[in-house]
């Protein structure tokens, strides 16, 4: 824009503020957008993952832990322990389908069969006192530990 009657341009107004502050603000905006995009990408990748095997292990761990809590609280009657033992047995049926890539491994199949057999033995004569529940926890826990030692690492 020029002033009336001259061909010289009008002086430009000086920008207010500091250029470093503007660059810092743009850096922060870029950082936030980058973090949001990274989180969205990681969540999208996680959503594509099959969580079935993790879920089976979490449920079994929760029921085994509940049996341990029952022992600590001296709640070892059949009505307190049988639901957990039955759920453990039912979940043991889902181990091979949950770990499809290990389904053909003979050692894995043997570990799964051993776990089911020990749960069947416990359910055939269910524990009615805390020492029996502790023995059942130890038996099932040792079967889980044996499999985890071979395949978890």
N, C-alpha and C positions, 0 to 999 in steps of 0.2 A: 504494500500500500504506500503510495507516495503522498507527500503533503501538497496542497493545492498551489499550483503555479511553479513547481520545481519538478525536476525529473529524478531527484535523488530519493532513494527509498527512505522511509522513516526508520529510525533505529529500532531493532528488535527488542522487545522487552526481555529482560533477563529471567530465566526460569527460576522459580522460587524453590528452595530446598536444596539438599545436597545430593549430588549424583550417586555417591556411595550408598546413601540411604535407599535410593530407588533400586540400585542393583541388589542390595541386601534383601529388600522386600521381594524382588523377583526371584532371588535365590530361595527364599523361604517358601514362596508359592510353588516353585518347581519341586522343592523337597517334599512338600505335603502331597502334591499330585503324584510324585514318584512313589511315596509310601502307600498311598491309597491304591495305586495301580498294582504294586507288588502284592499287597494283601489280597486284592481281588484275584490276581493270577494264582496265588497259592491256594486260595479257597476253591477256585475252579479246578485246579489239579487234584485237590483233596476230595472233591465231590465225585471225581471220576474213579476214585479208588474203591475197591470192595472192602467193606468193613465187617463182613460176616465173620471171618476168623477171629478178629479182635473181640467182637461181640460175644461169641461163644466162650472165649477164654475169660472175659470179664464177668459173665453170668456165673460160670463155674467157680471162679475165684470168690465172687460175692456169696455164693451159697456155702462154700467151704469156710469162708470167714464168719458167716452167720452161725455155723456149727461151733466154731471156736468161741464165739461170743456166748453161745448157749452154755458151753462148758464153764466159762468164766463166771457166769451168773447162776450156775448150778440149776439150769433148766434143761434137764436131760431126759425128759419123758418121751415116749414114742410120738406123742402129738407135736412135740417141739422139734424133733429130729427127722422124722420120716418125710415131711414135705421137702426138706432140703436134700436129703439123700435121694428121693425119687426124682427131683429136678436134676440133680447131678447125673443120675443114670440116663434120663431122657436127653440131656445135653450131650452126654458122651456119644449118643447116636449121631450127632451132627459134626463130630470132629473130622471125619474123612471128607464129607461134603464141604466143610468150611475151609479145609486146606487141600484144595483140588490138585495143586502142583505136587503134593506129597502123597497123594492117594495111592500111587503105584509103588511107593517105597515100602519094602517088606518090613524094615525096622519100625517105620511109622505105624503100619498096620498092626504090628505086634504090640506096640505100646498102647494103641487104642483098644485092642482086644483085651490086653491085661487090665486096663482101667475098667472096662465094662465088666470083666469077670470079677474083679475085686468089689465093684459096686453091687453086682448080683449076689455075691456071697454075703455082703453086709445086709442087703435087703432081705435075704432068705431068713436070716435070724437077726432082726433089727436090735440095736442096742437099747437097753431100757435104763441104763445108769451111765453116769459121766465117764467112768473108766472105759466102758464099751464105746462111747462116742469118741473119746480121745483115741482109742485104738483104730476106729474107723477113719478118723481124720488123718492119723499117721499113715494108714494103709493107702488111702486115696492120695494123700500128699506125696508119698514116695513114688507112686505111679506117675503122677504129674511131673515130679522132679526128674525122674528118669528120662521122660520124653523131652523135657525142656533142656536137659544136658546134651542130648543128642541133636536137637533141631533148633533150639532158640538162638544159639550163638552163631 
